[in-house]
Amino acid sequence: MIAVDGSGSMSAHKTRQAILAINSCLGRAGVKFDIVEWAEIELGRTRKDTARENVGMIYHKTASESWRKIDTEFDFEPVGGSTPTYSAILSTSRIMSEWTEPRRICLLVTDGLPNGWHNGEGDAVGRHVDAMRKGGIEVYGVGIGCDCKTTKRMMTDMFGTHVVHTDFDKLGETMLGGIERLLIAEGHAHAA
């Protein structure tokens, strides 16, 4: 699963490019995957065809849909608002806990601190990520533009050693490199 932060600070153009590259790579490799966008969504901006049962989640592509669904157009328009990371990881884990694939991987892509980072939201995310890993779901954080000490520490609190820092200019390259390492280094059946 690729779970993309849809807060207003995300660069729409560069994020679209990166997700289209990942979509093509995984699709051509025959990997089943979801692409979701998470944020605080205003009711007027939510489309009936994409807003399902998870508040704040927009499905762009499900694992059962062909990667060609978004082969040339990824309808990513950050809706604004803040960064509800804990809600996103809860929704993501609920979705992925029902999957039966032998390997379940979540890439959570974000460029900011969680809404309640002053109130322990980062620690709550970290505990839930640990529980997901114990339950067989691999979780990796992709921090965009998280160069300040506070944001780097928060990303580490949430994802431990499974975090990569990048910027919007290198987002696609970073994600493709990470996917390659995950598929090849971990011996994924589709890597060849």
C-alpha positions in Angstrom: 0.0 0.0 0.0 1.2 3.5 -0.8 -0.5 5.9 1.6 0.1 9.5 0.5 -0.3 12.6 2.7 -2.9 14.8 1.1 -2.3 17.9 3.4 -2.0 21.3 1.8 1.7 21.4 2.1 2.3 18.5 -0.3 3.6 19.5 -3.7 0.9 18.2 -6.0 3.0 18.1 -9.3 6.1 16.4 -7.9 4.0 13.9 -5.8 2.0 13.0 -8.9 5.2 12.4 -10.9 6.6 10.1 -8.1 3.4 8.1 -7.7 3.0 7.6 -11.4 6.5 6.2 -11.6 5.9 3.9 -8.6 2.5 2.8 -10.1 4.2 1.9 -13.4 7.1 0.1 -11.7 4.9 -2.0 -9.5 2.2 -2.6 -12.1 4.7 -3.8 -14.7 6.2 -6.1 -12.0 2.8 -7.6 -11.4 2.6 -6.5 -7.8 -0.8 -6.0 -6.3 -1.1 -2.6 -4.5 -3.4 0.1 -3.3 -2.8 3.8 -3.6 -4.7 5.9 -1.0 -4.5 9.6 -0.1 -5.1 10.6 3.5 -5.9 14.0 5.0 -8.5 16.0 6.7 -11.0 16.1 3.9 -13.7 18.8 3.6 -17.0 17.3 2.7 -17.4 19.5 -0.4 -14.1 18.1 -1.8 -14.9 14.5 -1.3 -16.0 12.6 -4.4 -18.6 9.8 -3.9 -16.7 7.4 -6.1 -13.5 7.6 -4.1 -14.5 8.3 -0.5 -15.3 5.0 1.0 -15.8 3.9 4.6 -12.6 5.4 5.9 -12.9 9.0 6.9 -10.0 11.0 5.4 -9.1 8.3 2.9 -9.4 8.7 -0.8 -8.8 5.5 -2.8 -7.0 6.2 -6.1 -6.4 2.6 -6.9 -7.2 -0.7 -5.2 -5.2 -3.9 -5.4 -7.8 -5.5 -7.6 -7.7 -2.7 -10.1 -5.2 -2.5 -13.0 -2.2 -0.2 -12.5 -3.2 1.3 -15.9 -6.2 3.0 -14.1 -3.8 5.8 -13.2 -1.1 5.1 -15.7 -1.1 8.6 -17.1 -3.2 10.6 -14.7 -3.0 10.5 -10.9 -5.8 12.7 -9.6 -3.9 14.0 -6.6 -5.1 17.3 -5.4 -4.1 17.9 -1.8 -7.2 19.0 0.0 -5.5 21.1 2.6 -5.9 20.8 6.3 -3.4 19.3 8.6 -1.6 15.9 8.9 -3.7 13.3 10.8 -1.0 10.6 10.8 -2.5 8.5 13.6 -5.8 8.3 11.9 -4.1 7.4 8.6 -2.0 4.6 10.1 -5.1 3.2 11.9 -7.2 3.2 8.7 -4.3 1.8 6.7 -3.7 -1.1 9.2 -7.4 -1.9 9.3 -7.4 -2.2 5.5 -4.2 -4.2 5.3 -5.1 -6.6 8.2 -7.7 -8.1 5.9 -5.2 -8.8 3.2 -4.1 -12.4 2.7 -0.9 -11.9 0.7 2.2 -13.5 2.2 4.0 -10.1 2.2 2.2 -6.9 3.1 4.1 -3.6 2.8 2.9 0.0 3.6 4.8 3.1 2.4 3.5 6.1 4.4 4.5 9.2 2.5 4.4 12.5 4.4 6.0 15.9 4.5 5.0 17.1 8.0 4.6 16.5 11.6 1.4 14.8 12.8 -1.4 17.1 14.0 -0.9 16.3 17.7 2.9 15.8 17.8 3.0 18.1 20.9 0.5 15.7 22.6 2.2 12.4 21.9 0.7 11.6 18.5 4.1 10.5 17.2 4.5 8.0 20.0 1.0 6.7 19.4 1.9 6.2 15.7 5.1 4.5 16.7 3.3 2.0 19.0 0.8 1.2 16.3 3.5 0.8 13.7 5.2 -1.7 16.0 2.0 -3.6 16.4 1.5 -3.7 12.7 5.0 -5.1 12.2 4.3 -7.7 14.9 1.2 -8.6 12.9 3.2 -9.1 9.8 2.8 -5.8 8.0 6.0 -4.0 7.0 5.7 -0.3 7.5 8.1 2.3 6.1 8.0 6.1 6.4 9.0 8.4 3.6 9.7 11.8 5.0 9.7 14.6 2.5 11.6 17.8 3.3 12.0 16.6 6.9 15.4 18.2 7.4 14.9 19.9 10.8 15.9 18.1 13.9 12.4 17.9 15.3 10.8 16.4 12.2 13.6 13.9 11.7 13.3 12.8 15.4 9.5 12.5 15.0 9.8 10.4 11.8 12.3 8.1 13.7 9.8 8.0 16.7 7.1 6.9 14.3 9.0 4.5 12.0 12.2 3.6 13.8 15.0 2.7 11.4 12.5 2.1 8.6 12.4 5.7 7.5 13.9 7.5 4.6 14.3 11.2 4.2 14.1 12.9 0.8 12.8 16.1 -0.8 10.1 16.7 -3.5 12.8 16.8 -6.2 14.1 13.4 -5.4 10.8 11.8 -4.2 10.3 9.5 -7.3 13.9 8.4 -7.4 13.9 7.7 -3.6 10.7 5.7 -3.8 11.8 3.7 -6.8 15.1 2.9 -5.1 13.3 1.9 -2.0 10.9 -0.4 -3.8 13.8 -2.0 -5.7 15.6 -2.8 -2.5 12.4 -4.1 -0.9 11.6 -6.4 -3.8 15.1 -7.6 -4.5 16.8 -7.6 -1.1 13.9 -9.2 0.6 13.4 -11.8 -2.2 10.0 -10.8 -3.4 8.6 -13.2 -6.0 8.0 -10.4 -8.5 11.5 -8.9 -8.2 12.9 -11.0 -11.1 
